[in-house]
Every structure is written in structure tokens, then in C-alpha cells.
Amino acid sequence: MNNLTRPEYLTGFATGWPEQQPDIMVISMTTEKGVHDFFVNKEQALLIARTIQQTAEKLATPPGA
């Protein structure tokens, strides 16, 4: 992973479906640099969801929890 850069902190997250294109999902992420929209198809959305789930399961328990 030599192409890593300083991350932007995610301050907002939303998903939605365009009325005229029910075959795609829009993922909107808000950072300090603005809103970034990503359009994904069903397979991509499921891959993102699986990856997030697997990563979340590996996270350490927060201190004091």
C-alpha cells in the first residue's frame, strides 16, 4: 500500500437510489473537503457491504465498553 495519503475524516454518509435509475445506488460521503458521490451497481454495493462487515468484525472493542 504505497499509495496511501492522509485520510479525510468522514463526517456524513447517506445512500439513495435515483428515481430514473433503480439499477444503481448512490453513496454520498461528506468530508471536510465537501461531498463525494459514488454510483455503484448491485454487485459493487454488496461487495462494499461485505467488506465493511468483515472489517468491522475485526475492530477492537473500544476502551471502557
PDBQT receptor file of N, H, CA, C and O in Angstrom, charges set to zero:
ATOM      1  N   MET A   1       0.834  -1.185   0.000  1.00  0.00    +0.000 N 
ATOM      2  CA  MET A   1       0.000   0.000   0.000  1.00  0.00    +0.000 C 
ATOM      3  C   MET A   1       0.881   1.252   0.000  1.00  0.00    +0.000 C 
ATOM      4  O   MET A   1       0.907   2.002   0.976  1.00  0.00    +0.000 OA
ATOM      5  N   ASN A   2       1.564   1.457  -1.050  1.00  0.00    +0.000 N 
ATOM      6  H   ASN A   2       1.543   0.848  -1.842  1.00  0.00    +0.000 HD
ATOM      7  CA  ASN A   2       2.458   2.598  -1.140  1.00  0.00    +0.000 C 
ATOM      8  C   ASN A   2       1.753   3.873  -1.579  1.00  0.00    +0.000 C 
ATOM      9  O   ASN A   2       2.349   4.949  -1.541  1.00  0.00    +0.000 OA
ATOM     10  N   ASN A   3       0.505   3.771  -1.992  1.00  0.00    +0.000 N 
ATOM     11  H   ASN A   3       0.021   2.896  -2.023  1.00  0.00    +0.000 HD
ATOM     12  CA  ASN A   3      -0.201   4.942  -2.493  1.00  0.00    +0.000 C 
ATOM     13  C   ASN A   3      -1.133   5.569  -1.456  1.00  0.00    +0.000 C 
ATOM     14  O   ASN A   3      -2.071   6.277  -1.822  1.00  0.00    +0.000 OA
ATOM     15  N   LEU A   4      -0.891   5.321  -0.181  1.00  0.00    +0.000 N 
ATOM     16  H   LEU A   4      -0.129   4.746   0.116  1.00  0.00    +0.000 HD
ATOM     17  CA  LEU A   4      -1.743   5.882   0.862  1.00  0.00    +0.000 C 
ATOM     18  C   LEU A   4      -1.447   7.365   1.047  1.00  0.00    +0.000 C 
ATOM     19  O   LEU A   4      -0.299   7.800   0.963  1.00  0.00    +0.000 OA
ATOM     20  N   THR A   5      -2.487   8.118   1.296  1.00  0.00    +0.000 N 
ATOM     21  H   THR A   5      -3.419   7.765   1.364  1.00  0.00    +0.000 HD
ATOM     22  CA  THR A   5      -2.337   9.535   1.592  1.00  0.00    +0.000 C 
ATOM     23  C   THR A   5      -3.035   9.819   2.904  1.00  0.00    +0.000 C 
ATOM     24  O   THR A   5      -3.725   8.953   3.443  1.00  0.00    +0.000 OA
ATOM     25  N   ARG A   6      -2.867  11.004   3.414  1.00  0.00    +0.000 N 
ATOM     26  H   ARG A   6      -2.307  11.708   2.976  1.00  0.00    +0.000 HD
ATOM     27  CA  ARG A   6      -3.536  11.386   4.654  1.00  0.00    +0.000 C 
ATOM     28  C   ARG A   6      -5.055  11.299   4.449  1.00  0.00    +0.000 C 
ATOM     29  O   ARG A   6      -5.582  11.905   3.516  1.00  0.00    +0.000 OA
ATOM     30  N   PRO A   7      -5.749  10.569   5.289  1.00  0.00    +0.000 N 
ATOM     31  CA  PRO A   7      -7.184  10.389   5.090  1.00  0.00    +0.000 C 
ATOM     32  C   PRO A   7      -7.978  11.636   5.456  1.00  0.00    +0.000 C 
ATOM     33  O   PRO A   7      -7.582  12.431   6.309  1.00  0.00    +0.000 OA
ATOM     34  N   GLU A   8      -9.102  11.773   4.785  1.00  0.00    +0.000 N 
ATOM     35  H   GLU A   8      -9.423  11.127   4.093  1.00  0.00    +0.000 HD
ATOM     36  CA  GLU A   8     -10.067  12.793   5.175  1.00  0.00    +0.000 C 
ATOM     37  C   GLU A   8     -11.025  12.117   6.146  1.00  0.00    +0.000 C 
ATOM     38  O   GLU A   8     -11.337  10.936   5.990  1.00  0.00    +0.000 OA
ATOM     39  N   TYR A   9     -11.487  12.848   7.134  1.00  0.00    +0.000 N 
ATOM     40  H   TYR A   9     -11.234  13.807   7.261  1.00  0.00    +0.000 HD
ATOM     41  CA  TYR A   9     -12.421  12.271   8.087  1.00  0.00    +0.000 C 
ATOM     42  C   TYR A   9     -13.829  12.345   7.535  1.00  0.00    +0.000 C 
ATOM     43  O   TYR A   9     -14.275  13.393   7.066  1.00  0.00    +0.000 OA
ATOM     44  N   LEU A  10     -14.510  11.243   7.596  1.00  0.00    +0.000 N 
ATOM     45  H   LEU A  10     -14.148  10.392   7.977  1.00  0.00    +0.000 HD
ATOM     46  CA  LEU A  10     -15.879  11.158   7.122  1.00  0.00    +0.000 C 
ATOM     47  C   LEU A  10     -16.796  11.777   8.163  1.00  0.00    +0.000 C 
ATOM     48  O   LEU A  10     -16.804  11.359   9.321  1.00  0.00    +0.000 OA
ATOM     49  N   THR A  11     -17.570  12.775   7.747  1.00  0.00    +0.000 N 
ATOM     50  H   THR A  11     -17.564  13.114   6.807  1.00  0.00    +0.000 HD
ATOM     51  CA  THR A  11     -18.470  13.455   8.683  1.00  0.00    +0.000 C 
ATOM     52  C   THR A  11     -19.936  13.180   8.377  1.00  0.00    +0.000 C 
ATOM     53  O   THR A  11     -20.819  13.562   9.145  1.00  0.00    +0.000 OA
ATOM     54  N   GLY A  12     -20.191  12.522   7.261  1.00  0.00    +0.000 N 
ATOM     55  H   GLY A  12     -19.473  12.211   6.638  1.00  0.00    +0.000 HD
ATOM     56  CA  GLY A  12     -21.569  12.200   6.915  1.00  0.00    +0.000 C 
ATOM     57  C   GLY A  12     -21.602  11.100   5.880  1.00  0.00    +0.000 C 
ATOM     58  O   GLY A  12     -20.659  10.944   5.105  1.00  0.00    +0.000 OA
ATOM     59  N   PHE A  13     -22.695  10.326   5.860  1.00  0.00    +0.000 N 
ATOM     60  H   PHE A  13     -23.462  10.453   6.489  1.00  0.00    +0.000 HD
ATOM     61  CA  PHE A  13     -22.806   9.196   4.951  1.00  0.00    +0.000 C 
ATOM     62  C   PHE A  13     -24.283   8.973   4.658  1.00  0.00    +0.000 C 
ATOM     63  O   PHE A  13     -25.108   8.961   5.572  1.00  0.00    +0.000 OA
ATOM     64  N   ALA A  14     -24.612   8.800   3.403  1.00  0.00    +0.000 N 
ATOM     65  H   ALA A  14     -23.942   8.809   2.661  1.00  0.00    +0.000 HD
ATOM     66  CA  ALA A  14     -26.002   8.528   3.032  1.00  0.00    +0.000 C 
ATOM     67  C   ALA A  14     -26.032   7.684   1.770  1.00  0.00    +0.000 C 
ATOM     68  O   ALA A  14     -25.088   7.709   0.979  1.00  0.00    +0.000 OA
ATOM     69  N   THR A  15     -27.106   6.944   1.581  1.00  0.00    +0.000 N 
ATOM     70  H   THR A  15     -27.872   6.924   2.223  1.00  0.00    +0.000 HD
ATOM     71  CA  THR A  15     -27.303   6.190   0.347  1.00  0.00    +0.000 C 
ATOM     72  C   THR A  15     -28.665   6.521  -0.213  1.00  0.00    +0.000 C 
ATOM     73  O   THR A  15     -29.566   6.953   0.506  1.00  0.00    +0.000 OA
ATOM     74  N   GLY A  16     -28.800   6.314  -1.502  1.00  0.00    +0.000 N 
ATOM     75  H   GLY A  16     -28.068   5.963  -2.086  1.00  0.00    +0.000 HD
ATOM     76  CA  GLY A  16     -30.081   6.559  -2.147  1.00  0.00    +0.000 C 
ATOM     77  C   GLY A  16     -30.099   5.969  -3.543  1.00  0.00    +0.000 C 
ATOM     78  O   GLY A  16     -29.085   5.485  -4.045  1.00  0.00    +0.000 OA
ATOM     79  N   TRP A  17     -31.257   6.016  -4.155  1.00  0.00    +0.000 N 
ATOM     80  H   TRP A  17     -32.082   6.409  -3.748  1.00  0.00    +0.000 HD
ATOM     81  CA  TRP A  17     -31.436   5.494  -5.494  1.00  0.00    +0.000 C 
ATOM     82  C   TRP A  17     -32.039   6.583  -6.365  1.00  0.00    +0.000 C 
ATOM     83  O   TRP A  17     -33.055   7.172  -5.994  1.00  0.00    +0.000 OA
ATOM     84  N   PRO A  18     -31.427   6.868  -7.531  1.00  0.00    +0.000 N 
ATOM     85  CA  PRO A  18     -32.016   7.861  -8.428  1.00  0.00    +0.000 C 
ATOM     86  C   PRO A  18     -33.380   7.383  -8.911  1.00  0.00    +0.000 C 
ATOM     87  O   PRO A  18     -33.541   6.208  -9.240  1.00  0.00    +0.000 OA
ATOM     88  N   GLU A  19     -34.349   8.268  -8.958  1.00  0.00    +0.000 N 
ATOM     89  H   GLU A  19     -34.218   9.223  -8.691  1.00  0.00    +0.000 HD
ATOM     90  CA  GLU A  19     -35.711   7.886  -9.354  1.00  0.00    +0.000 C 
ATOM     91  C   GLU A  19     -35.753   7.239 -10.729  1.00  0.00    +0.000 C 
ATOM     92  O   GLU A  19     -36.517   6.298 -10.944  1.00  0.00    +0.000 OA
ATOM     93  N   GLN A  20     -34.954   7.723 -11.652  1.00  0.00    +0.000 N 
ATOM     94  H   GLN A  20     -34.334   8.487 -11.478  1.00  0.00    +0.000 HD
ATOM     95  CA  GLN A  20     -34.993   7.208 -13.020  1.00  0.00    +0.000 C 
ATOM     96  C   GLN A  20     -33.999   6.074 -13.269  1.00  0.00    +0.000 C 
ATOM     97  O   GLN A  20     -33.949   5.531 -14.372  1.00  0.00    +0.000 OA
ATOM     98  N   GLN A  21     -33.214   5.713 -12.263  1.00  0.00    +0.000 N 
ATOM     99  H   GLN A  21     -33.254   6.155 -11.366  1.00  0.00    +0.000 HD
ATOM    100  CA  GLN A  21     -32.244   4.637 -12.431  1.00  0.00    +0.000 C 
ATOM    101  C   GLN A  21     -32.231   3.722 -11.208  1.00  0.00    +0.000 C 
ATOM    102  O   GLN A  21     -31.319   3.796 -10.384  1.00  0.00    +0.000 OA
ATOM    103  N   PRO A  22     -33.238   2.861 -11.090  1.00  0.00    +0.000 N 
ATOM    104  CA  PRO A  22     -33.311   1.983  -9.919  1.00  0.00    +0.000 C 
ATOM    105  C   PRO A  22     -32.249   0.884  -9.907  1.00  0.00    +0.000 C 
ATOM    106  O   PRO A  22     -32.182   0.103  -8.957  1.00  0.00    +0.000 OA
ATOM    107  N   ASP A  23     -31.418   0.814 -10.952  1.00  0.00    +0.000 N 
ATOM    108  H   ASP A  23     -31.472   1.448 -11.723  1.00  0.00    +0.000 HD
ATOM    109  CA  ASP A  23     -30.392  -0.230 -11.030  1.00  0.00    +0.000 C 
ATOM    110  C   ASP A  23     -29.064   0.206 -10.413  1.00  0.00    +0.000 C 
ATOM    111  O   ASP A  23     -28.108  -0.570 -10.398  1.00  0.00    +0.000 OA
ATOM    112  N   ILE A  24     -28.994   1.437  -9.903  1.00  0.00    +0.000 N 
ATOM    113  H   ILE A  24     -29.771   2.067  -9.915  1.00  0.00    +0.000 HD
ATOM    114  CA  ILE A  24     -27.765   1.884  -9.249  1.00  0.00    +0.000 C 
ATOM    115  C   ILE A  24     -28.079   2.479  -7.884  1.00  0.00    +0.000 C 
ATOM    116  O   ILE A  24     -29.200   2.910  -7.616  1.00  0.00    +0.000 OA
ATOM    117  N   MET A  25     -27.071   2.493  -7.037  1.00  0.00    +0.000 N 
ATOM    118  H   MET A  25     -26.160   2.143  -7.255  1.00  0.00    +0.000 HD
ATOM    119  CA  MET A  25     -27.180   3.102  -5.719  1.00  0.00    +0.000 C 
ATOM    120  C   MET A  25     -26.167   4.235  -5.651  1.00  0.00    +0.000 C 
ATOM    121  O   MET A  25     -25.050   4.112  -6.153  1.00  0.00    +0.000 OA
ATOM    122  N   VAL A  26     -26.557   5.323  -5.036  1.00  0.00    +0.000 N 
ATOM    123  H   VAL A  26     -27.465   5.423  -4.629  1.00  0.00    +0.000 HD
ATOM    124  CA  VAL A  26     -25.667   6.459  -4.851  1.00  0.00    +0.000 C 
ATOM    125  C   VAL A  26     -25.194   6.457  -3.403  1.00  0.00    +0.000 C 
ATOM    126  O   VAL A  26     -26.006   6.438  -2.478  1.00  0.00    +0.000 OA
ATOM    127  N   ILE A  27     -23.890   6.475  -3.212  1.00  0.00    +0.000 N 
ATOM    128  H   ILE A  27     -23.230   6.490  -3.964  1.00  0.00    +0.000 HD
ATOM    129  CA  ILE A  27     -23.311   6.575  -1.885  1.00  0.00    +0.000 C 
ATOM    130  C   ILE A  27     -22.704   7.970  -1.787  1.00  0.00    +0.000 C 
ATOM    131  O   ILE A  27     -21.796   8.305  -2.549  1.00  0.00    +0.000 OA
ATOM    132  N   SER A  28     -23.191   8.777  -0.865  1.00  0.00    +0.000 N 
ATOM    133  H   SER A  28     -23.928   8.504  -0.247  1.00  0.00    +0.000 HD
ATOM    134  CA  SER A  28     -22.672  10.132  -0.665  1.00  0.00    +0.000 C 
ATOM    135  C   SER A  28     -21.893  10.177   0.633  1.00  0.00    +0.000 C 
ATOM    136  O   SER A  28     -22.398   9.801   1.691  1.00  0.00    +0.000 OA
ATOM    137  N   MET A  29     -20.661  10.639   0.541  1.00  0.00    +0.000 N 
ATOM    138  H   MET A  29     -20.250  10.944  -0.318  1.00  0.00    +0.000 HD
ATOM    139  CA  MET A  29     -19.811  10.764   1.716  1.00  0.00    +0.000 C 
ATOM    140  C   MET A  29     -19.380  12.209   1.847  1.00  0.00    +0.000 C 
ATOM    141  O   MET A  29     -18.898  12.813   0.890  1.00  0.00    +0.000 OA
ATOM    142  N   THR A  30     -19.557  12.763   3.041  1.00  0.00    +0.000 N 
ATOM    143  H   THR A  30     -19.950  12.272   3.819  1.00  0.00    +0.000 HD
ATOM    144  CA  THR A  30     -19.190  14.145   3.302  1.00  0.00    +0.000 C 
ATOM    145  C   THR A  30     -17.904  14.177   4.121  1.00  0.00    +0.000 C 
ATOM    146  O   THR A  30     -17.783  13.506   5.147  1.00  0.00    +0.000 OA
ATOM    147  N   THR A  31     -16.958  14.964   3.648  1.00  0.00    +0.000 N 
ATOM    148  H   THR A  31     -17.057  15.509   2.815  1.00  0.00    +0.000 HD
ATOM    149  CA  THR A  31     -15.698  15.145   4.363  1.00  0.00    +0.000 C 
ATOM    150  C   THR A  31     -15.467  16.638   4.517  1.00  0.00    +0.000 C 
ATOM    151  O   THR A  31     -16.280  17.453   4.082  1.00  0.00    +0.000 OA
ATOM    152  N   GLU A  32     -14.355  16.984   5.138  1.00  0.00    +0.000 N 
ATOM    153  H   GLU A  32     -13.695  16.321   5.491  1.00  0.00    +0.000 HD
ATOM    154  CA  GLU A  32     -14.032  18.402   5.299  1.00  0.00    +0.000 C 
ATOM    155  C   GLU A  32     -13.804  19.088   3.952  1.00  0.00    +0.000 C 
ATOM    156  O   GLU A  32     -13.827  20.317   3.879  1.00  0.00    +0.000 OA
ATOM    157  N   LYS A  33     -13.586  18.324   2.898  1.00  0.00    +0.000 N 
ATOM    158  H   LYS A  33     -13.567  17.326   2.957  1.00  0.00    +0.000 HD
ATOM    159  CA  LYS A  33     -13.362  18.897   1.566  1.00  0.00    +0.000 C 
ATOM    160  C   LYS A  33     -14.623  18.910   0.709  1.00  0.00    +0.000 C 
ATOM    161  O   LYS A  33     -14.569  19.299  -0.457  1.00  0.00    +0.000 OA
ATOM    162  N   GLY A  34     -15.760  18.490   1.269  1.00  0.00    +0.000 N 
ATOM    163  H   GLY A  34     -15.805  18.174   2.217  1.00  0.00    +0.000 HD
ATOM    164  CA  GLY A  34     -17.012  18.521   0.516  1.00  0.00    +0.000 C 
ATOM    165  C   GLY A  34     -17.674  17.165   0.408  1.00  0.00    +0.000 C 
ATOM    166  O   GLY A  34     -17.297  16.210   1.087  1.00  0.00    +0.000 OA
ATOM    167  N   VAL A  35     -18.670  17.101  -0.462  1.00  0.00    +0.000 N 
ATOM    168  H   VAL A  35     -18.976  17.877  -1.014  1.00  0.00    +0.000 HD
ATOM    169  CA  VAL A  35     -19.446  15.880  -0.664  1.00  0.00    +0.000 C 
ATOM    170  C   VAL A  35     -18.891  15.125  -1.866  1.00  0.00    +0.000 C 
ATOM    171  O   VAL A  35     -18.617  15.715  -2.911  1.00  0.00    +0.000 OA
ATOM    172  N   HIS A  36     -18.730  13.827  -1.708  1.00  0.00    +0.000 N 
ATOM    173  H   HIS A  36     -18.953  13.348  -0.859  1.00  0.00    +0.000 HD
ATOM    174  CA  HIS A  36     -18.248  12.964  -2.775  1.00  0.00    +0.000 C 
ATOM    175  C   HIS A  36     -19.325  11.915  -3.031  1.00  0.00    +0.000 C 
ATOM    176  O   HIS A  36     -19.689  11.164  -2.126  1.00  0.00    +0.000 OA
ATOM    177  N   ASP A  37     -19.834  11.860  -4.257  1.00  0.00    +0.000 N 
ATOM    178  H   ASP A  37     -19.539  12.470  -4.992  1.00  0.00    +0.000 HD
ATOM    179  CA  ASP A  37     -20.865  10.892  -4.622  1.00  0.00    +0.000 C 
ATOM    180  C   ASP A  37     -20.255   9.761  -5.432  1.00  0.00    +0.000 C 
ATOM    181  O   ASP A  37     -19.441   9.991  -6.326  1.00  0.00    +0.000 OA
ATOM    182  N   PHE A  38     -20.656   8.538  -5.110  1.00  0.00    +0.000 N 
ATOM    183  H   PHE A  38     -21.318   8.352  -4.383  1.00  0.00    +0.000 HD
ATOM    184  CA  PHE A  38     -20.199   7.358  -5.824  1.00  0.00    +0.000 C 
ATOM    185  C   PHE A  38     -21.433   6.596  -6.294  1.00  0.00    +0.000 C 
ATOM    186  O   PHE A  38     -22.363   6.382  -5.517  1.00  0.00    +0.000 OA
ATOM    187  N   PHE A  39     -21.445   6.188  -7.559  1.00  0.00    +0.000 N 
ATOM    188  H   PHE A  39     -20.689   6.362  -8.190  1.00  0.00    +0.000 HD
ATOM    189  CA  PHE A  39     -22.540   5.423  -8.118  1.00  0.00    +0.000 C 
ATOM    190  C   PHE A  39     -22.082   3.981  -8.256  1.00  0.00    +0.000 C 
ATOM    191  O   PHE A  39     -21.058   3.713  -8.884  1.00  0.00    +0.000 OA
ATOM    192  N   VAL A  40     -22.831   3.049  -7.676  1.00  0.00    +0.000 N 
ATOM    193  H   VAL A  40     -23.663   3.266  -7.166  1.00  0.00    +0.000 HD
ATOM    194  CA  VAL A  40     -22.440   1.642  -7.715  1.00  0.00    +0.000 C 
ATOM    195  C   VAL A  40     -23.611   0.778  -8.143  1.00  0.00    +0.000 C 
ATOM    196  O   VAL A  40     -24.773   1.116  -7.918  1.00  0.00    +0.000 OA
ATOM    197  N   ASN A  41     -23.275  -0.363  -8.776  1.00  0.00    +0.000 N 
ATOM    198  H   ASN A  41     -22.331  -0.638  -8.959  1.00  0.00    +0.000 HD
ATOM    199  CA  ASN A  41     -24.326  -1.305  -9.153  1.00  0.00    +0.000 C 
ATOM    200  C   ASN A  41     -24.539  -2.294  -8.001  1.00  0.00    +0.000 C 
ATOM    201  O   ASN A  41     -23.891  -2.186  -6.960  1.00  0.00    +0.000 OA
ATOM    202  N   LYS A  42     -25.422  -3.230  -8.185  1.00  0.00    +0.000 N 
ATOM    203  H   LYS A  42     -25.948  -3.318  -9.031  1.00  0.00    +0.000 HD
ATOM    204  CA  LYS A  42     -25.784  -4.160  -7.109  1.00  0.00    +0.000 C 
ATOM    205  C   LYS A  42     -24.587  -4.971  -6.621  1.00  0.00    +0.000 C 
ATOM    206  O   LYS A  42     -24.380  -5.112  -5.415  1.00  0.00    +0.000 OA
ATOM    207  N   GLU A  43     -23.801  -5.503  -7.554  1.00  0.00    +0.000 N 
ATOM    208  H   GLU A  43     -23.969  -5.388  -8.533  1.00  0.00    +0.000 HD
ATOM    209  CA  GLU A  43     -22.649  -6.324  -7.170  1.00  0.00    +0.000 C 
ATOM    210  C   GLU A  43     -21.625  -5.498  -6.385  1.00  0.00    +0.000 C 
ATOM    211  O   GLU A  43     -21.066  -5.972  -5.396  1.00  0.00    +0.000 OA
ATOM    212  N   GLN A  44     -21.386  -4.276  -6.827  1.00  0.00    +0.000 N 
ATOM    213  H   GLN A  44     -21.841  -3.891  -7.630  1.00  0.00    +0.000 HD
ATOM    214  CA  GLN A  44     -20.442  -3.415  -6.120  1.00  0.00    +0.000 C 
ATOM    215  C   GLN A  44     -20.961  -3.062  -4.731  1.00  0.00    +0.000 C 
ATOM    216  O   GLN A  44     -20.196  -3.047  -3.767  1.00  0.00    +0.000 OA
ATOM    217  N   ALA A  45     -22.258  -2.779  -4.625  1.00  0.00    +0.000 N 
ATOM    218  H   ALA A  45     -22.879  -2.791  -5.408  1.00  0.00    +0.000 HD
ATOM    219  CA  ALA A  45     -22.851  -2.437  -3.328  1.00  0.00    +0.000 C 
ATOM    220  C   ALA A  45     -22.722  -3.603  -2.352  1.00  0.00    +0.000 C 
ATOM    221  O   ALA A  45     -22.411  -3.402  -1.179  1.00  0.00    +0.000 OA
ATOM    222  N   LEU A  46     -22.961  -4.818  -2.836  1.00  0.00    +0.000 N 
ATOM    223  H   LEU A  46     -23.214  -4.981  -3.790  1.00  0.00    +0.000 HD
ATOM    224  CA  LEU A  46     -22.848  -5.988  -1.963  1.00  0.00    +0.000 C 
ATOM    225  C   LEU A  46     -21.399  -6.233  -1.549  1.00  0.00    +0.000 C 
ATOM    226  O   LEU A  46     -21.139  -6.625  -0.411  1.00  0.00    +0.000 OA
ATOM    227  N   LEU A  47     -20.454  -6.004  -2.464  1.00  0.00    +0.000 N 
ATOM    228  H   LEU A  47     -20.665  -5.685  -3.388  1.00  0.00    +0.000 HD
ATOM    229  CA  LEU A  47     -19.041  -6.160  -2.127  1.00  0.00    +0.000 C 
ATOM    230  C   LEU A  47     -18.631  -5.140  -1.074  1.00  0.00    +0.000 C 
ATOM    231  O   LEU A  47     -17.923  -5.481  -0.126  1.00  0.00    +0.000 OA
ATOM    232  N   ILE A  48     -19.065  -3.892  -1.228  1.00  0.00    +0.000 N 
ATOM    233  H   ILE A  48     -19.640  -3.615  -1.998  1.00  0.00    +0.000 HD
ATOM    234  CA  ILE A  48     -18.760  -2.852  -0.237  1.00  0.00    +0.000 C 
ATOM    235  C   ILE A  48     -19.338  -3.244   1.124  1.00  0.00    +0.000 C 
ATOM    236  O   ILE A  48     -18.664  -3.125   2.147  1.00  0.00    +0.000 OA
ATOM    237  N   ALA A  49     -20.582  -3.708   1.131  1.00  0.00    +0.000 N 
ATOM    238  H   ALA A  49     -21.130  -3.805   0.300  1.00  0.00    +0.000 HD
ATOM    239  CA  ALA A  49     -21.231  -4.088   2.389  1.00  0.00    +0.000 C 
ATOM    240  C   ALA A  49     -20.491  -5.244   3.065  1.00  0.00    +0.000 C 
ATOM    241  O   ALA A  49     -20.276  -5.217   4.277  1.00  0.00    +0.000 OA
ATOM    242  N   ARG A  50     -20.101  -6.260   2.286  1.00  0.00    +0.000 N 
ATOM    243  H   ARG A  50     -20.276  -6.282   1.302  1.00  0.00    +0.000 HD
ATOM    244  CA  ARG A  50     -19.360  -7.399   2.860  1.00  0.00    +0.000 C 
ATOM    245  C   ARG A  50     -18.009  -6.949   3.422  1.00  0.00    +0.000 C 
ATOM    246  O   ARG A  50     -17.609  -7.371   4.507  1.00  0.00    +0.000 OA
ATOM    247  N   THR A  51     -17.320  -6.101   2.684  1.00  0.00    +0.000 N 
ATOM    248  H   THR A  51     -17.645  -5.758   1.803  1.00  0.00    +0.000 HD
ATOM    249  CA  THR A  51     -16.014  -5.630   3.126  1.00  0.00    +0.000 C 
ATOM    250  C   THR A  51     -16.130  -4.824   4.412  1.00  0.00    +0.000 C 
ATOM    251  O   THR A  51     -15.323  -4.998   5.326  1.00  0.00    +0.000 OA
ATOM    252  N   ILE A  52     -17.116  -3.951   4.493  1.00  0.00    +0.000 N 
ATOM    253  H   ILE A  52     -17.771  -3.810   3.750  1.00  0.00    +0.000 HD
ATOM    254  CA  ILE A  52     -17.329  -3.165   5.707  1.00  0.00    +0.000 C 
ATOM    255  C   ILE A  52     -17.665  -4.087   6.878  1.00  0.00    +0.000 C 
ATOM    256  O   ILE A  52     -17.148  -3.899   7.980  1.00  0.00    +0.000 OA
ATOM    257  N   GLN A  53     -18.517  -5.070   6.653  1.00  0.00    +0.000 N 
ATOM    258  H   GLN A  53     -18.937  -5.223   5.759  1.00  0.00    +0.000 HD
ATOM    259  CA  GLN A  53     -18.895  -6.012   7.712  1.00  0.00    +0.000 C 
ATOM    260  C   GLN A  53     -17.677  -6.775   8.219  1.00  0.00    +0.000 C 
ATOM    261  O   GLN A  53     -17.468  -6.882   9.428  1.00  0.00    +0.000 OA
ATOM    262  N   GLN A  54     -16.869  -7.308   7.295  1.00  0.00    +0.000 N 
ATOM    263  H   GLN A  54     -17.039  -7.221   6.313  1.00  0.00    +0.000 HD
ATOM    264  CA  GLN A  54     -15.682  -8.077   7.693  1.00  0.00    +0.000 C 
ATOM    265  C   GLN A  54     -14.686  -7.203   8.453  1.00  0.00    +0.000 C 
ATOM    266  O   GLN A  54     -14.096  -7.641   9.440  1.00  0.00    +0.000 OA
ATOM    267  N   THR A  55     -14.506  -5.985   7.994  1.00  0.00    +0.000 N 
ATOM    268  H   THR A  55     -14.985  -5.630   7.192  1.00  0.00    +0.000 HD
ATOM    269  CA  THR A  55     -13.578  -5.074   8.660  1.00  0.00    +0.000 C 
ATOM    270  C   THR A  55     -14.097  -4.690  10.036  1.00  0.00    +0.000 C 
ATOM    271  O   THR A  55     -13.327  -4.641  10.996  1.00  0.00    +0.000 OA
ATOM    272  N   ALA A  56     -15.388  -4.417  10.144  1.00  0.00    +0.000 N 
ATOM    273  H   ALA A  56     -16.013  -4.457   9.365  1.00  0.00    +0.000 HD
ATOM    274  CA  ALA A  56     -15.973  -4.038  11.433  1.00  0.00    +0.000 C 
ATOM    275  C   ALA A  56     -15.834  -5.163  12.451  1.00  0.00    +0.000 C 
ATOM    276  O   ALA A  56     -15.599  -4.904  13.632  1.00  0.00    +0.000 OA
ATOM    277  N   GLU A  57     -15.976  -6.393  12.010  1.00  0.00    +0.000 N 
ATOM    278  H   GLU A  57     -16.167  -6.603  11.052  1.00  0.00    +0.000 HD
ATOM    279  CA  GLU A  57     -15.840  -7.531  12.921  1.00  0.00    +0.000 C 
ATOM    280  C   GLU A  57     -14.432  -7.639  13.475  1.00  0.00    +0.000 C 
ATOM    281  O   GLU A  57     -14.246  -8.188  14.561  1.00  0.00    +0.000 OA
ATOM    282  N   LYS A  58     -13.435  -7.130  12.761  1.00  0.00    +0.000 N 
ATOM    283  H   LYS A  58     -13.587  -6.683  11.879  1.00  0.00    +0.000 HD
ATOM    284  CA  LYS A  58     -12.035  -7.199  13.206  1.00  0.00    +0.000 C 
ATOM    285  C   LYS A  58     -11.635  -6.029  14.090  1.00  0.00    +0.000 C 
ATOM    286  O   LYS A  58     -10.555  -6.045  14.681  1.00  0.00    +0.000 OA
ATOM    287  N   LEU A  59     -12.478  -5.023  14.191  1.00  0.00    +0.000 N 
ATOM    288  H   LEU A  59     -13.355  -5.010  13.711  1.00  0.00    +0.000 HD
ATOM    289  CA  LEU A  59     -12.143  -3.851  15.012  1.00  0.00    +0.000 C 
ATOM    290  C   LEU A  59     -12.054  -4.235  16.481  1.00  0.00    +0.000 C 
ATOM    291  O   LEU A  59     -12.809  -5.080  16.962  1.00  0.00    +0.000 OA
ATOM    292  N   ALA A  60     -11.148  -3.621  17.165  1.00  0.00    +0.000 N 
ATOM    293  H   ALA A  60     -10.535  -2.935  16.774  1.00  0.00    +0.000 HD
ATOM    294  CA  ALA A  60     -11.014  -3.852  18.597  1.00  0.00    +0.000 C 
ATOM    295  C   ALA A  60     -12.177  -3.207  19.336  1.00  0.00    +0.000 C 
ATOM    296  O   ALA A  60     -12.773  -2.243  18.855  1.00  0.00    +0.000 OA
ATOM    297  N   THR A  61     -12.489  -3.738  20.491  1.00  0.00    +0.000 N 
ATOM    298  H   THR A  61     -12.005  -4.521  20.881  1.00  0.00    +0.000 HD
ATOM    299  CA  THR A  61     -13.531  -3.168  21.334  1.00  0.00    +0.000 C 
ATOM    300  C   THR A  61     -13.018  -1.842  21.909  1.00  0.00    +0.000 C 
ATOM    301  O   THR A  61     -11.896  -1.776  22.413  1.00  0.00    +0.000 OA
ATOM    302  N   PRO A  62     -13.832  -0.798  21.834  1.00  0.00    +0.000 N 
ATOM    303  CA  PRO A  62     -13.384   0.495  22.378  1.00  0.00    +0.000 C 
ATOM    304  C   PRO A  62     -13.093   0.402  23.870  1.00  0.00    +0.000 C 
ATOM    305  O   PRO A  62     -13.778  -0.332  24.582  1.00  0.00    +0.000 OA
ATOM    306  N   PRO A  63     -12.103   1.124  24.354  1.00  0.00    +0.000 N 
ATOM    307  CA  PRO A  63     -11.792   1.127  25.781  1.00  0.00    +0.000 C 
ATOM    308  C   PRO A  63     -13.001   1.576  26.605  1.00  0.00    +0.000 C 
ATOM    309  O   PRO A  63     -13.692   2.528  26.243  1.00  0.00    +0.000 OA
ATOM    310  N   GLY A  64     -13.237   0.900  27.682  1.00  0.00    +0.000 N 
ATOM    311  H   GLY A  64     -12.676   0.126  27.976  1.00  0.00    +0.000 HD
ATOM    312  CA  GLY A  64     -14.333   1.267  28.568  1.00  0.00    +0.000 C 
ATOM    313  C   GLY A  64     -15.691   0.727  28.138  1.00  0.00    +0.000 C 
ATOM    314  O   GLY A  64     -16.696   1.001  28.794  1.00  0.00    +0.000 OA
ATOM    315  N   ALA A  65     -15.738  -0.032  27.050  1.00  0.00    +0.000 N 
ATOM    316  H   ALA A  65     -14.922  -0.255  26.517  1.00  0.00    +0.000 HD
ATOM    317  CA  ALA A  65     -17.019  -0.562  26.592  1.00  0.00    +0.000 C 
ATOM    318  C   ALA A  65     -17.314  -1.907  27.203  1.00  0.00    +0.000 C 
ATOM    319  O   ALA A  65     -18.358  -2.497  26.923  1.00  0.00    +0.000 OA
TER     320      ALA A  65
